[in-house]
């Protein structure tokens, strides 16, 4: 079993339980976390239809 949401979705996609094209997110903005090295905030959008 996957511990993270990313791992869970990876398992779902790998097993062919859903369509990757339908559910994959689109990262539309990334910003660095102030005061933290190699830390970023990613804004992800998913299609609603």
BAVO-995117 format. One record per residue: x, y, z of N, C-alpha, C in turn; residue in one letter. Coordinates in steps of 0.05 Angstrom, whole numbers, padded with zeros to 5 digits, always signed. Example, Ala and Ser with C-alpha at 12.3 -4.5 7.8 and 13.67 -1.06 7.14 Angstrom:
BEGIN
+00264-00114+00156+00246-00090+00156+00264-00066+00156A+00257-00045+00142+00273-00021+00143+00258+00001+00157S
***
This chain:
BEGIN
+00017-00024+00000+00000+00000+00000+00018+00025+00000X+00009+00045-00014+00024+00070-00016+00017+00088+00008X+00037+00102+00018+00034+00119+00041+00025+00147+00033X+00035+00157+00010+00029+00184+00002+00007+00184-00019X-00005+00208-00023-00025+00210-00044-00013+00205-00071X+00012+00214-00075+00026+00210-00100+00029+00180-00105X+00038+00166-00084+00042+00137-00087+00016+00123-00092X-00005+00132-00080-00032+00120-00084-00040+00123-00113X-00038+00147-00124-00046+00152-00151-00028+00137-00171X-00002+00135-00164+00016+00120-00181+00007+00091-00183X-00001+00079-00160-00011+00052-00160-00036+00049-00177X-00054+00068-00174-00079+00067-00190-00073+00068-00219X-00055+00087-00227-00049+00089-00256-00035+00064-00266X-00016+00054-00250+00000+00031-00259-00019+00006-00263X-00038+00004-00245-00057-00019-00247-00079-00015-00268X-00079+00008-00280-00098+00013-00302-00126+00017-00292X-00129+00026-00267-00156+00029-00255-00170+00055-00264X-00154+00073-00274-00166+00098-00284-00149+00109-00307X-00159+00129-00320-00144+00141-00342-00125+00163-00333X-00099+00159-00338-00079+00178-00330-00085+00205-00343X-00092+00205-00369-00097+00230-00383-00120+00246-00370X-00139+00232-00359-00162+00246-00347-00155+00258-00320X-00140+00244-00304-00136+00252-00276-00110+00265-00270X-00091+00265-00288-00065+00277-00282-00069+00308-00280X-00054+00319-00261-00057+00348-00256-00038+00363-00275X-00044+00389-00278-00026+00406-00293-00015+00427-00273X+00011+00427-00271+00024+00446-00253+00026+00473-00269X+00013+00493-00258+00012+00519-00273+00028+00541-00260X+00039+00536-00236+00055+00557-00223+00072+00544-00201X+00098+00551-00200+00115+00542-00179+00129+00566-00167X+00129+00567-00140+00144+00589-00127+00161+00577-00105X+00184+00590-00101+00203+00580-00081+00193+00588-00053X+00198+00571-00033+00191+00577-00006+00214+00595+00006X+00206+00618+00016+00225+00637+00026+00240+00625+00050X+00266+00627+00050+00282+00617+00072+00288+00588+00072X+00278+00573+00052+00283+00544+00051+00296+00537+00025X+00317+00522+00026+00331+00513+00002+00316+00489-00010X+00313+00489-00036+00301+00467-00050+00273+00460-00040X+00258+00480-00031+00230+00477-00024+00213+00495-00041X+00192+00483-00053+00176+00498-00071+00146+00493-00066X+00130+00512-00074+00101+00508-00073+00092+00505-00102X+00079+00483-00108+00069+00478-00135+00038+00480-00135X+00028+00496-00154-00001+00498-00157-00009+00479-00179X-00028+00461-00173-00036+00441-00192-00065+00443-00197X-00072+00441-00223-00100+00442-00231-00108+00416-00243X-00133+00407-00237-00144+00383-00249-00169+00390-00266X-00172+00377-00288-00197+00382-00304-00221+00374-00288X-00243+00390-00290-00267+00384-00275-00288+00370-00291X-00285+00368-00317-00306+00355-00333-00303+00325-00334X
***
